[in-house]
Amino acid sequence: MLEKKLLKEVKENQWWKKEEKILVGVSGGVDSMVLLDLLLNLPAEYRPKVHVAHINHQLREISDEEEAFVMQYCLNHQVPVFTTTWSEGKEITSNIEQAARDIRYLFFHEIMGKKGINKLVTAHHRNDQVETILMRLLNGNSLQSLTGIQQVRAFGNGEIIRPLLLQKKDWLYEYAIERDIPYYEDESNKDLTYMRNRLRTKIIPDLKAENSRVEEHLLWFRDDLHISLALIEEVVRPKYEACVCFLGNAFKIDVELFMSYSSKEQHFILNYLSEAFQKEKDVSLSRRQQQQIWQNLLSERPNFDYPLKEQWYFKKDYQQALIYLKNKPSEVKDSFNVSLNEGKYLSKEEWFGFFEVDKYCIPQEITSWDKHEMTFSELLSETITVRKRLPGDRLILNEKGQKKKISRYFIDEKIATAKRDSAWVVKDQEDIVKWLLPFRESYLSIRDETAKIQYKLVYYYKKDK
Ligand SMILES: Nc1ncnc2c1ncn2[C@@H]1O[C@H](COP(=O)(O)OP(=O)(O)OP(=O)(O)O)[C@@H](O)[C@H]1O
C-alpha cells in the first residue's frame, strides 16, 4: 500500500528526475530505513540515484553500532554513504536537540556541495507534522508557522523534500514488518523531558480519547490555514514590498504608505516584517515587540528614537521609519591579533580562526553560520592581524605585484558604503594584506593548487553580515 501511495505522489509531484542524485538523511530508525527501502524500490523510470548521509551524534551508547549498521546496509545495497561523528562541543550547548539538528543540516549541506547534489530527502511523516503544529501552537508561535512542516522547501542551492509527510507512522511500521526491514528503535523517544515526546506519548493520546480523528482535524486546520494565508499573501505582500525596504543593516518603512493601509493589512505587514527579521538577521521579534513597532508607526510624534531589542532601535523621522542596528561604541573593537590554532569573535556575528589543518576546531554555536576560508601550505607568520581598514591599505592584484588602494577597489567594484565599513583587512607580520574580508584575496595569498594544504584562515559570519 505504502509503495503505491508514494509512487502516486512521486508521479504527481515530479520531485526528481530518473537517475537524478539525491541525498537521503538516514538515522537508522524505522522512518528513514523505510524511506530508503521505498526509494530503492521505485520503478526504474521514477527512481533517483540515492546517496545516504548519516550523522553519528554520539549521544547514545549504541550510536556507533547504528552508524556501522547504516554503513553496512548501504554497502549491501550498493548505495554511496557518507557519515560523520559529532565529537566536540556538546558540553557547551544549552539546547542539545537544536545543536544536533544544526550539525545534521550542516553536514547535509557540506555533502551536497561536495557531491553536486541539489535535493535532500528526509523521512518526516504525518505524525511529525501533527506534533510540530501542536508544539508551535502551544509555544505561541506565529500564524505562518502553524502551517507546520512544508513538504518541499528551499535548502542551500536546492531543496529539501519530505516524501512521507502525508503518511502515518503506523503505516511505516506495517511496511517495515511486511518487508522485514531492519531498524533501530530510538530509545530517546521515550525521554519525557522533551516536549515532543510528551505530546506523542501522553497529550495526543488524551486528545484522541476526546475525538479519535483529532489528528485529521488538525491537518484540515493546517490545510485551511495554508490556503487562507496564501490568499492574504496575494493581497498584502505587494503592499508590504511597497512600504518596507531592507537595507542590509536596517529596515526602512514608508510611514505614510503604511498608514494608508487597513489595520488588517497592517497586521500582516508586521508579520512579514517579523519574518524578514528572522530570515535576514536571524533575530526573532516577540509579539510584544511587533505591537511596539506598530504603535510607534501609528504614533503622532513626528520623530523619536526608541530601543527595540538588544542593539536594534526604532527611529521615526516624519514619513520615514527605520529599524536599525546601533553598535555600542565601547563594544566595537577594530583590531585583533589571532595566533596559530586560535579563533576569536570579531563581533557577535563574526568569528575568525587561524589553524593548522589537523588542529582545526570551531565553537559549536557558529556551525550553522556561513563561512569563507583561505588555505595555504606555508606558514608565513605565527600571528595574523585582523583589523578595520586604514587609509593607504592596498591589495596586490596580480603576479606583477600591481597594487590597488582598498578605497579605490570599493569604488571600482561599486560596493555599498555600509558594506565597506564592515570589511576586515587580514594581514600577516610582513604587513602584507592577505585578504579583504569578505571581498577578495590578495594575489600573493592565492595558493599553489598542487601544494599540500597545511594551514587555514576561516571567517564565519551570520548570513547577510
Ligand atoms: N542522525 C541522523 N543522520 C541522518 N539523518 C537523520 C538523522 N537524524 C534524523 N535524520 C533525518 O531527519 C529526519 C527527521 O528526524 P527527527 O524527526 O529526529 O528530527 P527533527 O529534529 O524532529 O527534525 P528536523 O531535523 O527536520 O528538524 C529523519 O526522518 C531523517 O531523515
Ligand as a Chemical Component Dictionary entry (heavy atoms), coordinates in Angstrom:
data_LIG
# 
_chem_comp.id                   LIG 
_chem_comp.type                 NON-POLYMER 
_chem_comp.pdbx_formal_charge   0 
_chem_comp.three_letter_code    LIG 
# 
loop_
_chem_comp_atom.comp_id 
_chem_comp_atom.atom_id 
_chem_comp_atom.alt_atom_id 
_chem_comp_atom.type_symbol 
_chem_comp_atom.charge 
_chem_comp_atom.model_Cartn_x 
_chem_comp_atom.model_Cartn_y 
_chem_comp_atom.model_Cartn_z 
_chem_comp_atom.pdbx_ordinal 
LIG N1  N1  N 0 21.418 11.025 12.758 1  
LIG C1  C1  C 0 20.829 11.246 11.583 2  
LIG N2  N2  N 0 21.511 11.018 10.447 3  
LIG C2  C2  C 0 20.932 11.244 9.241  4  
LIG N3  N3  N 0 19.680 11.695 9.087  5  
LIG C3  C3  C 0 18.953 11.922 10.183 6  
LIG C4  C4  C 0 19.475 11.713 11.491 7  
LIG N4  N4  N 0 18.523 12.015 12.384 8  
LIG C5  C5  C 0 17.451 12.425 11.674 9  
LIG N5  N5  N 0 17.690 12.358 10.349 10 
LIG C6  C6  C 0 16.775 12.690 9.249  11 
LIG O1  O1  O 0 15.932 13.763 9.688  12 
LIG C7  C7  C 0 14.581 13.322 9.727  13 
LIG C8  C8  C 0 13.894 13.937 10.915 14 
LIG O2  O2  O 0 14.422 13.421 12.092 15 
LIG P1  P1  P 0 13.867 13.827 13.510 16 
LIG O3  O3  O 0 12.377 13.814 13.463 17 
LIG O4  O4  O 0 14.582 13.024 14.517 18 
LIG O5  O5  O 0 14.418 15.282 13.575 19 
LIG P2  P2  P 0 13.745 16.617 13.962 20 
LIG O6  O6  O 0 14.813 17.330 14.684 21 
LIG O7  O7  O 0 12.433 16.432 14.617 22 
LIG O8  O8  O 0 13.509 17.198 12.511 23 
LIG P3  P3  P 0 14.445 18.198 11.727 24 
LIG O9  O9  O 0 15.836 17.591 11.752 25 
LIG O10 O10 O 0 13.927 18.282 10.318 26 
LIG O11 O11 O 0 14.298 19.491 12.398 27 
LIG C9  C9  C 0 14.668 11.822 9.784  28 
LIG O12 O12 O 0 13.495 11.251 9.253  29 
LIG C10 C10 C 0 15.868 11.515 8.931  30 
LIG O13 O13 O 0 15.539 11.547 7.552  31 
# 
loop_
_chem_comp_bond.comp_id 
_chem_comp_bond.atom_id_1 
_chem_comp_bond.atom_id_2 
_chem_comp_bond.value_order 
_chem_comp_bond.pdbx_ordinal 
LIG N1  C1  SING 1  
LIG C1  N2  SING 2  
LIG C1  C4  DOUB 3  
LIG N2  C2  DOUB 4  
LIG C2  N3  SING 5  
LIG N3  C3  DOUB 6  
LIG C3  C4  SING 7  
LIG C3  N5  SING 8  
LIG C4  N4  SING 9  
LIG N4  C5  DOUB 10 
LIG C5  N5  SING 11 
LIG N5  C6  SING 12 
LIG C6  O1  SING 13 
LIG C6  C10 SING 14 
LIG O1  C7  SING 15 
LIG C7  C8  SING 16 
LIG C7  C9  SING 17 
LIG C8  O2  SING 18 
LIG O2  P1  SING 19 
LIG P1  O3  DOUB 20 
LIG P1  O4  SING 21 
LIG P1  O5  SING 22 
LIG O5  P2  SING 23 
LIG P2  O6  DOUB 24 
LIG P2  O7  SING 25 
LIG P2  O8  SING 26 
LIG O8  P3  SING 27 
LIG P3  O9  DOUB 28 
LIG P3  O10 SING 29 
LIG P3  O11 SING 30 
LIG C9  O12 SING 31 
LIG C9  C10 SING 32 
LIG C10 O13 SING 33 
# 
